[in-house]
Amino acid sequence: MGDSQLLEQWFSNPQDSNFPENLKMAAKTRKCRVTALGCSFAKYLIVPVKIELDAQSPRIVLRIKKENVYAEIVFTLEHTHIHHGIEKTDNDGYDYIRSMRDEHPTWFEEMNGDVSFIGLVHDGQFVVAGQPWLLNSDLRRDFQLLEEMSSKSSALFLWQPWKEAYKEVESVHKWLDLLQRKLTDSQTNKRKSFWAYKKETSDAVEEKPEDEKYSSLPWLWTKNDPKRYTKLMPLAPYFVDDDERKSRMINAMTAERRVIYRAIADIYDGRSVHKVVVKYAGNDCNIHIKVIQNTDTPLAIPEPMENTQIKFAIVESGSNQNYTPVPLPDVNGVVIDIFPPSDLAIFVKDFRGRVTEGEHGIVIKIKPNMQSVDSQIKALKEAGNCFGHIDKQNISLKRTILALGSELNPSSSDYMELDIWQMSILSEQEKAEKLEYIRHHFPLYESQKRAFNQTTRQLIGGLHIIQGPPGTGKTHTAVAIILAVTSLGLRVLLAAGSNKGVDNLTIAVTKALEKHEKLKTWCGQLACVRTLAHQMAILRQNSPSRSHLSHAGPPKLRGADIDLEPYQMHKLALKFVENNKDTNPHCGRFLNYFNKDLQCGLSMYESKGLENSYATIVMETLRESRIIATTLNDCGHEIFRTAGACEPDFLICDESSQCLKGDHMVAMTFPSLRATLLLGDPYQLSPTVISELPTNEGALYIKRSLMGRIFQAGYPSTMLYCNYRSHPDIMEFYNKNVYAGKLVTHLSTKGTNRVGDVWDGFTVASALFSASRLHGKRRIFVNVPGFAERIDNSKSWNNEKQPSAALQLAQQVYGYASPQGQRIEPNDLMFLSPYKDQVKLVQKMAANRGISILHADEAICKLENCGDPLRSGEDERCSESSKTGSCHFGNVDAWDENARQWLERSSKEKAKLLLRLLKDAISKRHVLTWRGPTLVSEMPPRNLSISKPTMMAQWPKSSSQDRPVFNLPPVPVASPSDVQRHPNEETKSTEVEGQNQSQEKRGEKRKLAASNLDEDTRAFKVAATEDRQSRNSTLENIYLDQVMNCRKWISETEDEISQLPRGGGPEIEKEREDLEKFLVQLHDDKTSYFERKERRYL
């Protein structure tokens, strides 16, 4: 069998790779000598070249790069014919190379020995990507020359030295020949990339049954593991053309769709028994479901869309077997949008009496609702054909999403720069007045100002990225931009991937509008728009008709819903109806249906009429709104797409790094859209992709967000670098390892605050924190032995020991009061875990122990669960968003050498970051090992034979329901005579007398301190008679006690020095000098005792 036949067979068998294993070294970037035929440039250029051996889209990339700036010329095999040769006698290219040496001797100057070459004969369709205009003058000249050679020559040659040992060169040539044959259509003799996809991507969804599994590529399966399927790594941050974009993205989203469909259909199949908790609200019922998956490798559970209709049956609790298939009873519920302590929540009307409250089993039947994914696929198809026009400039969404960068190049005809000043039709005076007002009342710092200006006044390419790490003022900057844009008469679509993300930014905007009446007038109406079904459910909540159950459950007023209630679309629509009921026939028709629905309910036909008339009113209300807030995917609904209903000028998207590209395309395909602002942080969480584990070779393409991709491609971005939230101790690691040291902490983060002061006092009072030199530390890793487990084949993990330790610490922190009476309250703490089961376990354990906790995104301190290394890495949330302190709970033993080596080899950057975090904590000795309750409940030191009462905090034993109280000795307060001034001569003698008495008292304190030190010395002698282990334990406690004594005496002495009056005479100055000497001695003693204690501890 020949080499060609072997290579052909390669595609039919599992290879665990997208090209042969022996070619990996050849795929690396190498410097080549580039020459051209038919070009005025007669010599050569030395250029780094990378051969992308991708089985479906092979290409050759010529790259010039300096630091973070790059420029590339890409030749795809679809438009390029490749020929090649090696300078050895039995190679077909030998004679050709010899003739080239004769004809072009300058090409081979200083090139000793044999050579190999790859020749590129293209049809003129090569791709230029990157930012060549940002290169330095020498590199820019080289790139311009390379571009000229590519465009004017009939053929380019890539030359490299060759030796007999370079076996991979010949293998690369054979592989390229095979791919050229693969790409060539046998009927048309034309080349076409992505030959392995059997049908056009545009027909993929319509022509295949929904429940059919996605057809995988045979060579991507792993040889020795039939369950492992290789995912393709993205080749570049850009797409070479729209064909590549569609082939990659639409095929990947089609596979994602099928995996989601099958997952929902298999999990909610009417046979599998899940766990459920039933809770009644009047006659209605909320059912919280814990999903159990019957598979060894559970997927991330796809969440059914809100309002999805469900058939279910309550069965015996605790059964994990399949339910005997019988027709499910006629009981329907609908998915409701609650942040549940479960995987799924459904609402059932008039269910009381059918089953008791509490835990049961449940079987569920759901018809998967694929509307969200279908909207994404549709938008991905349309994105390449979406164009706009403004000020004689073409706005092409296709150009933006390819991310080749031509519209950013000032010398390119595609270059575009927008300015809201020019886009606005207001008078010059009005524009100046409004922008000045916003600048004055919403002050911005340096990087925030730069982000504001580059988004509003100098928007290059129609798109800008604001990279806002947590705490850098991203929301504040976004609010200023939204107010500026809308005040000048432009319309803004405010969006995010989730309702929560939309609400967070919208609330900030509404607060600004409510505070400034002028802005409320200038910026126009703000409308928060949820799905039409959600709005109808709220409007019809008091309807006696049962037909609305097919749409939604009852209204859910969370904190954000209450804050935004006046701006919700159903409120604005009712206001529109009231104002126009006499002139608008749709308003009159809606009122007739609405009033009848409240009285006696509606038939199915009438319900449809109500919905249609309401949709028309919503579209009218949208036309009157200047700011429209909704999710990216909801933008695809027909109420937005009807001509004239929603025509935004600006898209401002928050949490962009967490959004799928398909969702972005839904919003970015509005024809009226002129500019896009992406807010977020590409280094934070990436989008969730359900098909990342199953057979979807393009999963990593759809997991890479639009923001992350174009950020990597060098599109205009501004980083907000000043952190106003987090303490420097928390920021240090993340700043160094994630943001390359670019962040700075604002001075305010280093100042005193209630939570930080109480935490510092607590760690000083805790013997174990002090013994480990962790007093005052704001970032601590708590080592808790024990491993996580997965219960009932859940996809999530939990570990009882870690939340137990965290709750014990929280309970003691709540109980501690500073000398000023300040405390840390429950709303100052936030518990985080990457696993839902662990969060529920924390909630349950806290409730059982009577400990109050708060789960929120905005909090001051964190008690964070890091989990185990091989699982938590991909979901680990960076804790730089903490304000004052951060405690990570995990098991250092789980991070053994094997786990660490696995993580080092892993492609999961967040897993590697977690490993570096652990190494950093260990290197700085910021690790505290949990040894049961003694972690936070130390008793006074054992075997301490001293007569003086210990100065350590007393941690009394208490039941789990009691709130422990700390009895710290009060800080002595100087008498008034110590601090009074001398207003006149009559009181001076009284003051001197008081000072003399105070001096005597201070002398007695120093004698007492000295006598206590002597007593401790005698205790050392007692300890010396004990065995070694007991002696070390005793001495460690003695040293620790003396450290605490020294700290107390230092504090008292510093207070005494500060209270001494200035200019009080020689006696006072002598007293000050004595106190300062005593203070120095105390500091030396404290240091000495600490070092001795550490030696005993180690």
Residue, then its C-alpha position, 0 to 999 in steps of 0.5 A: m500500500g502506498d503512502s497516499q493510500l495510507l494517508e487516505q485511510w488516516f481519516s477513517n480511523p481514530q487519531d486523536s488529532n486533526f493532523p498526523e502526530n509525527l507532523k507536530m514539530a513541523a507545525k511550529t513557526r519557523k523563519c523562512r527565506v521568502t522570494a517572489l517571481g515577477c517582482s521588482f524586489a530581486k532579493y529576499l525577506i526573512v519572515p517567520v512562517k507557520i504551516e497550519l496543517d488543519a485537515q479541513s482548512p489548511r493554510i500558510v501564515l507569514r507573520i511579522k510580530k513585535e511584542n503584542v502587535y502583529a501583521e499576517i498574510v494568510f494563504t489558504l489552500e482553497h485559493t493557493h496551489i502548492h508545489h514543493g521540493i527538496e534538494k536531493t537527487d531522488n526528489d521531484g523538485y531537485d532539478y527545479i531547485r538547481s534551475m532556481r539557483d542558476e536563475h536567481p543566485t541572490w536568493f541563495e546568498e549566504m545559504n550554505g548546504d541543501v535546501s527545501f522549498i514550498g511554492l505558493v501559486h495563488d489566485g490573488q485571494f490572500v488575507v491580510a490580518g492584524q495591525p501593520w500600521l502599528l509596527n515600527s518603521d523597519l518592520r512596517r516597511d518589511f510587511q509592506l514589501l511582503e504585501e507587495m510581493s504577494s500581490k504582484s508576483s506570480a509565485l512566492f517561495l519559502w526556502q529553508p535549509w535541509k539536511e537528511a535528518y529532517k524527515e518531517v519535511e517530506s511528510v509535510h509535503k505529502w500531507l499538503d498534497l493529500l489535503q489539496r486532493k481532499l479540497t478539490d471537488s471531483q465534479t467541478n475541479k474547484r477547491k472548497s474548504f471544510w470538505a468533511y461537512k457533508k451538507e451546507t451549514s445553512d441547511a443543517v438544522e432544517e434537514k436533520p431530525e431534531d433528535e439525531k445525534y451530530s455526526s462526528l469526524p472519525w479521525l478526532w476520536t481517541k485511539n485508546d479511549p472510545k469516549r474521548y473526542t478531540k476538540l479543535m483549537p481555534l487557529a487564530p482570533y480572526f476568520v479568513d473569510d465568511d465561509e470559514r466563519k459559517s462553517r466553524m460556527i454554524n456547524a458547532m452551534t448545530a452540534e450544540r443544539r442537538v446535544i442540548y435537545r438530547a440532554i433535555a429529552d433524556i433527562y426529562d424523559g418521563r421515566s427517570v426519577h428525580k428529587v423534589v421539594v414541594k412548597y405551597a403558596g396558597n392553593d398554588c405550588n412551587i416545586h423545586i427539582k434536583v435533577i439526577q442523571n443516569t450517566d457516568t459522565p453527567l453533562a452541564i444540565p441545560e436549563p429549560m427556558e422560562n415558560t416551558q410547559i411540563k408534564f409530571a407525576i409525583v412518585e415515591s421519594g428516595s427511589n433512584q430507579n427508572y419509573t415504570p412507564v405509564p401515561l403521566p396524569d394530566v398535571n401540567g406546570v411551567v418553568i419559572d424564573i427563580f434563583p432556586p436552591s435546585d436545578l429547576a423550579i416549576f409552578v403549578k396552579d391549584f395543586r394543594g391537597r394532591v401531595t404533602e409538602g416536603e421531599h418526594g420523587i418526581v418524573i418529568k416530561i418536557k418537550p425541549n424548547m430550542q427557540s434560544v439556540d435557533s435564534q443564535i443559529k439564524a443570527l449567525k447565518e444573517a451576520g455576514n449579510c448585515f450592512g449599515h450606512i452613516d456619513k458616507q461610511n459603510i458599517s459592515l457587521k461581516r467585517t467586524i466579526l471576521a476581525l481582520g482589522s481593515e476598518l481600523n487601518p487609517s490608510s485603508s478605504d474601510y477605515m471608519e471613525l464615529d463621533i456622537w457629536q456628529m451623529s446627533i442632530l441637536s444644536e451645538q449649544e445643546k450638545a455642549e451643555k449636556l455633555e458638560y453637565i454629565r462630565h461635572h456630575f459623573p466625574l471620571y478618573e484617567s482610564q475611565k475618561r479615556a474609555f469614555n472619549q474613545t467610545t463616544r468621540q473617537l469610536i474607531g471601527g464602530l466598536h470598542i471594548i472596555q476591559g473592566p476587572p472587578g472593582t475598577g468602575k466599569t459600571h460607573t463609566a458605562v452609566a456616564i456613556i449611556l447618559a451621554v449618548t441618549s442625552l444627545g438624542l441617540r437610542v441605546l440598546l442595553a443588553a447582557g447575556s442574562n436578566k441579572g446582568v441586564d438588571n445590574l447595569t439598568i439599576a445603576v442607570t435608573k438611579a442616575l436618572e432619578k437623582h437628576e431631573k434634567l437627565k430624566t428629561w434629556c435621556g427619555q424613557l427607559a424600558c426594561v423588556r422581558t419575554l412577551a410570555h413573562q409580561m402576559a403572565i404578570l398582567r394575567q396573574n389575577s385571571p380566573s382563566r387557566s389558559h395562561l398557564s401555557h405561558a408562565g407562572p406567577p410574578k416573581l418580585r426579586g430585589a431587581d424587579i422591585d427596583l425596576e418596577p416603574y420601568q418594566m414594559h408591562k407598566l409602561a404599556l399600561k400607561f400607554v394604554e391609559n394615555n391613548k385609549d380614546t385615540n388608538p384602536h389597539c388600546g381599546r381592544f386590549l382594554n376590552y380583553f383585559n377587563k373581561d379576563l379579570q372578570c370571567g377569564l378568556s377563551m383560547y381564541e380571546s387569549k390570542g387576541l389579548e396577546n396580539s393587541y398587547a404585542t402591538i402596544v409593546m411595539e408602540t411603547l418601544r418606539e417612544s423609548r430611548i433606552i431599551a434594556t433586555t437580554l441579547n437573545d430576547c432581541g430576536h423576538e418579533i416585537f423588536r424586529t418589526a420595522g420601526a419598533c426598535e431601531p437602536d444606534f448603540l448596543i452596549c453589552d455588559e458581561s460580554s466575555q460570558c456571552l456566546k457569539g450567537d447571542h451577540m449576533v442576535a443583537m448586532t444584526f439590527p440594521s440601524l445599529r451604528a456602534t457597539l460597546l462591549l463591557g466585561d473582562p476577557y480574563q473572567l468567566s467564559p460562556t457555558v457550552i453544553s457540548e464541550l464534553p460530547t462530540n462537538e469538534g467546534a465546541l471551543y470555537i463557540k466557547r470563545s466569546l466575541m469579546g475575547r476573540i476581537f480583544q485578542a485580535g487587537y481591536p480598540s480597547t481600554m483597560l480600567y486599571c485603578n481598583y477602588r474595591s479590593h485590599p492590596d493583599i487580595m489584588e496582589f496575586y491576581n494583578k501579577n498572574v492575570y493582569a501582568g501587573k497593570l492594575v493599581t489599587h486606589l489609596s482608599t482601599k488601604g485605609t481603615n474600615r469597619v470590616g477590615d479593622v474588626w477582621d484584623g482584631f479578630t486574627v490578632a485575638s485568635a491564638l492560631f492565626s497569630a501563631s501562624r503569623l496570619h494576624g492581619k492577613r487579608r488573604i488566607f488559604v485554609n487547608v481542610p482535609g477531606f475530598a469532594e463527592r458526587i451524590d446520586n450521580s449529580k453533575s455537581w460536587n460537595n464536601e461537608k468538611q470545608p463548609s463546616a470549617a467555613l461556618q465555624l469561622a463565620q460564627q466566631v467572626y460574627g461573635y467577635a466585637s472590637p474594643q469600639g464595639q464594632r462587628i462583622e455582620p452577615n451581610d458583610l460575608m459572601f460564600l462562594s463555590p463553583y458547585k451548586d450542591q456545595v452551595k446548597l450544603v452550606q445553606k442547609m448546614a448554616a440553617n441547622r446551626g442557626i448561622s446567618i449567611l448571605h449569597a450575593d455578588e456584591a459583598i465585602c468579605k469572602l469565604e471561598n471554597c476552592g474544591d479539588p484540583l481536577r474539577s474546580g479549575e474550570d469553574e473557579r471564580c477569581s476572588e479579586s472582587s472581594k473588598t476586604g478579605s478572602c479565605h479559600f477553603g480546600n484540601v492541600d493533600a488533594w493537590d498532590e504531585n500527580a494532580r499538579q503535573w496534570l494541571e501543568r499539562s492541562s490547557k485549562e488556564k483557570a486550573k493553572l491559575l488555581l495551582r499558582l494561587l495555591k503555590d503563592a499561598i504556600s510560599k508566603r506561608h498564608v496557609l492555615t490547617w484546620r484541625g477541627p473546631t480548634l481552627v476558630s475556637e482555641m482555648p487558653p494555652r495548656n500547661l501554662s504555669i504562670s500566675k498572671p491571667t492570660m491576655m489572649a481572647q477567651w473563646p467560651k464553649s457554647s451551643s450551636q444556637d448561642r452567639p459566642v461573645f468575646n471578653l477582651p480586656p478593655v483598652p485603658v483610657a488615660s485620665p483627663s489630666d493626661v490630655q488637658r492643656h494649660p489654658n492659664e497659670e491658675t490650673k498649671s499646678t493642678e495639672v502638674e500634680g495630675q501628671n506626677q500621679s500619672q507618672e507614678k502609675r506608669g512606673e508601676k505598670r512597667k514594674l508589673a510588666a517586668s515582674n510578669l517577664d520574670e514569672d515567665t522565666r520561672a515557667f521556662k525552668v518548669a517546662a525544662t523538666e518535662d519531656r521534649q514534646s510537652r516541653n515544646s508545646t509548653l514553651e510555644n504557648i509561653y512564647l505566644d502568651q508573651v507575644m500577646n502581652c507585648r502587643k498589649w503593652i505596646s498599645e498601652t505605651e503608644d497611647e500614653i506617649s500620644q496623651l503626653p502634652r507638648g511643652g509640659g516641662p522637663e519632667i514630661e519630656k523625661e517621661r516621654e523619653d522613658l516611655e519611648k525607650f520602653l516601647v523599643q524594648l517591647h518591640d524587641d521582646k515581641t520579635s524575639y518571642f515570636e521567633r522562638k515560638e516559630r522555632r518551637y512550632l516548626 
